[in-house]
């Protein structure tokens, strides 16, 4: 029994790598899109907290400590999203 693959198995291996490459390229593209969308959502969410928190702070409805607490909590909540990217 020989350990050298037959010419037929080499051909089938080459023909089977093309679809795998296409699938890998599509998967990489999907990951890139997900990373971009997640970053945009995290940035938007933090911006909204800052905007509305700043308005409440100026109006005297919350303190600086409360706004810092909200921002810290948002950062902690976003950590799992950032680590999966």
Secondary structure, 3 states (H helix, E strand, C coil): CCCCCCHHHHHHHHHHHHHHHHHHHHHHHHHHHHHHHHHHHHHHHHHHHHHHHHHHHHHCCCCHHHHHHHHHHHHHHHHHHHHHC
